[in-house]
Amino acid sequence: MKAKDKVVVRNLTKRYGDLLVLDDISFTVQEGEFLVIVGPTGCGKTTFLNSMTRIIDINSGSITLDGEDVDPSKQNLAYILQEYSALPWLNVEQNIAYGLKIKGYDAATITERVAEAVAMVNLERYTRYYPSELSASMLQRVVIARAFATQPDLLLMDEPYGQLDLNLKYKLEDELLNLWEKTKTTVIFITHNIEEAVYLSDRILVMTNKPTKVKTELINDLPRPRSVSSSQFVDLRNQVTELIKWW
């Protein structure tokens, strides 16, 4: 049975004045899929995510979520940015609850969801800590927990581990995959790190340089958990590298 198309992007075009950034982009994302988008720096990957969240307007084309035009005021989207976005005046528990409060959940649901999210990212001992008291990896756990607590229909992630060292990055990637497998959340993940793309994805979209199009898509059916040193992993990583390298 074919999985349901969760997100459908058709003929998406975005210009800034005379600069054409996104050029007639079309693709779909299936329900529960972990889609990773890669491409050269500055090709417009973040512009696409900002189009999804209506931070910016598109010039033409459409983006639908569950068959309706994407609208964060009506649909349950979560967006994890490159920068640390934990609110400094709130402690861990309050930060994780913040999205639920914004969405108008009742107190009992908030308490239950926050407890679940805290446990999922192993922050039970740190619920009263403030962001200034936390390490970089803990800050990202807080943000990820806040996103998953809302049980989003779609989770957007824009290079969330770009500022972390390799050991922390690998650990948080594994935690993210565990959460994704538990929740079956649909994820669109942006990165310029090819190894990260191969490690995380069900499918990889490779973008061209500006004006940006979808150059190709690659199904990633490597078994999980994945070994970065396996010959199959290295082969796929090299394939993606060549696709981005040669224009």
Steps between C-alpha positions, in 0.01 A plus 500: 500500500645835392561748780293816507650818352529728803661799329459593134714777349405607148681749277632698797672820386655775712673818387664779692470784251685386188670211683330166430566277803252209473422405142184296439566239774271197530515195730298309757568372852326189624340470841758394758790547260837646600591714199839672489572788262863565407668744268780756480516778756272787406288304254171588670436210738409731788288714267296189429439429870409864557246462219355198680446702817377812321786704641541609139247509217547304179456650154322203346427132550349322799590312816234280657495303825238226525333635188465861621716804433767514767405740778680486836212688664270205424734201469736347752853576378821511702819670381847446649748765393878504459537729800425395857142611555435411863348804670754622760242621754327161520633183660513165317149395600355840409682507167359160402152610608519825305385365162212313662384815676517699177283235333243525781526157663345454844717476811461125544608427141794737531619330819470155343667596170786683671572203726507268197729730304738551791531124540556447126805728502628392843476840670309393810774633731509839329138617482566802727821604323513809279665510155805683635566200727486241221754359255459533124366146464248555780378821336429311179324225696273763653411640158441153354285404799298820460435412135405136561279591798258671262474173301537696175349393171827614342839568658736733313869501598753747361855373568426463872837339580724724291655670803580183692818293502496158336452291814201705613358502148507121469340456841219744428439351156444161665264657754310671219461172312372329814238771547401488134460122506285521815276782378488435121523876447548625143836682485661733246863547600737751335876446506817560301666206677482205262588237759221631723258479206586136432489410869155647567294482185240276343544706184739775391411793276807651334456865403686698236665835552292816448261523332421190701328194358475140617794337326409146599362289782658190648321229698703409808406146599815423699407295808483673838698545717748616237875462503685795347787267410296242309566474127134574418504813715824622342367430150183705558696779666734515200207501261342800675837676514546466125149627434567815702857544374429500127275764359 
